[in-house]
Amino acid sequence: MALEALLGKMQEAADRIKVLEREKSDANARIQMLEREATELRSLISLAESKADEMLKNASETSRPPAAPVREAGPAAGSRGLEELVEPSGSQQEELKRRFPHAFTTA
C-alpha cells in the first residue's frame, strides 16, 4: 500500500514535470516570437524616424526664401510622404496585421 501510494505520487510528479516542460517550451517560443516582432518594430521605427528627419529637412529647405526662382517640386512619384506614416494603405494595414497580430487583438 505504501509502495503504491509512493508510486502514484511519483507518477503525478512526473506528469507535472512534463506539463511544466511543455509550458516552458511554449513560453520560450513566445519569447522568441516577441523578440522577432520587437526587432521588426525597431526597424520600422528607425525607418519612420529617417523619413521624418528627411521630411523635416525638406520642409526647412522649402521654408527658406529661394536664392533663385525654383520650379515647385511635387511629391516624389509613388510617395505620399506623411500620409504613409499616418494613414497606412489597405495593403500596408494587412501587412502590419500579418506581421504583428498581437497588436491588433484585444485582450
N, C-alpha and C positions, 0 to 999 in steps of 0.2 A: 504494500500500500504506500509506504513512504517513498519507495523507489518509483512507483507510478506517478505520484504527485511531483516528485523531483523531475522526472522525465517530461511531464506535462508543462511544468514551469520552464524547463529548458527549451521546449518546442515553442512556447509563447515568446520567449526571449529571442529565439532565432527568427521567428516570424516578424517580430517588432524590428529587429535589426534589418531585415530585408525591406520593410516598409520605409525605414529611415534612410537606407541607402538609395532607394528609388526617389524619395523626396529630395535627397541631397543632389542626385544626378539631375533631376528636373530643375532644381534651383540653380545649379551650375549652368545648365543650358540657357535658362532665362537670363542669367547674368551675362553670358556671352552675347546673347541677342541684344540686350540693352547696351552693352559696350559698343557693339557694331552700330546701333542706332545713334548712340552718343557721338561716335566718330563721324557718322554721316551728318549729324546736326552741326557739329563743329565746322565741317567743310562747308555746309550751306550758310552758316553764319559768317564764315570768312568770305565767301563769295558775296553775300549781301553787303558786308562791310566794304569790300573793294568796289562794288557797284555804287554804293552810297558815296564813298570818297570820290569816285570818278564823277558822279553827278554833281557833287558839291563843287568840285574843281571846275567843271564845265559851267556851272551856274555862276561862280565867282568870275570866271573869264568873260562870260557874256554880260555880266552886270557892269563891267568897266566900259567906259566910252572907247569905241574903237579908234585907233590911230588913223586908219584909212577906211573908206566905205567897204564893208564886208557884206557879201551876199548872205542873207539869213539862212542858217542851216536848219533843216528839219531833223526829226529823229532818225537815227540810223535805220536802214532798211531791215525789217524783221524785228526791231526792238521797240518796245513801248516804254522803256525806262522804268520810272517809279511804279507805273501800273502793274508791271510784272511782279514787283515786290509786294504791293499792297493787295492786288486782286489777281490771284493765280487763275489761269485759264482752266477750262474743264479738264484738259489733258494733264495739266500740272497738278490740279487738285486730285485727280485719280492717282497720279504717280506718288503724291505725298501720302495718300491713304494707303497705297500698296506698301510703301517703304516704312511708314510709321503707323501701323494700325492701332497701336495703343493710344496714340494721341487723339484719335477720333472716337474712342469709346468712352461711355460714361460709366463710371464705377460706382 
